[in-house]
Amino acid sequence: MKNLIILGVPRAGKSTLAKYVTKQLISEGVPVVLMPADSIVGGLTARRAGFMWRIFVRPTRHIFPCLLKRSKKSLENNLCRFIKRFVDETSLDFPIIFEGAYISPSKAEHMFDPKKCKIVVVGYPNATLEEKIKNIRQFDDNTAISKQDDITIKKTITTFIKISKQYEKESKNKFVFLDTSKQYHKTLCDFAKNVSEFLTE
């Protein structure tokens, strides 16, 4: 059975899909390893919470935006190297379910061996701005996005819708793209029900 790589924009349903898929595979007696990218990134950045980081490094990064950009790029590269190596060196007897918003479909195409991995991309290219913001305000009451003011969240979600459309194009004829613009839970549940067949194709 192949590994499953779940990519997509924030608030599209990656974590929910990973949980559905993991639950489905376990119910079928398939042991799996669930790897959320947010947890890995949290581990990679934990050392930055110290005194020196807060007092000297962090302010400098905000004064010089190029340093902030370079730091983020370095973190993304470290994440990609770790994930690629972990997937390449892990036995296929125990499929990995990886989910995260830090890798684009075009990058994933060159990172993961199609003999070992299947890629699914999740997004909301056809969502309306108002409806998506309403859902976030209603169901994501304790996330960074939900805490944004009205002007900021509109800019954020507009950007994510735009990226969703780009990811949909990048996925065409290459990966499965799940559009959660309208039927969020049904779309994710329907895919999870048949995940075993998908990972053994």
Secondary structure, DSSP 4 states (H G I P E B T S, - for coil): --EEEEEE-TTSSHHHHHHHHHHHHHHTT---EEEEHHHHHHHHHGGGGSHHIIIIIHHHHHHSHHHHHHHHHHHHHHHHHHHHHHHHHS-TTS-EEEEESSS-HHHHHHHS-TTTEEEEEEE-TT--HHHHHHHHHHH-TTSTTTTS-HHHHHHHHHHHHHHHHHHHHHHTTTSEEEE-SS-HHHHHHHHHHTHHHHHH-
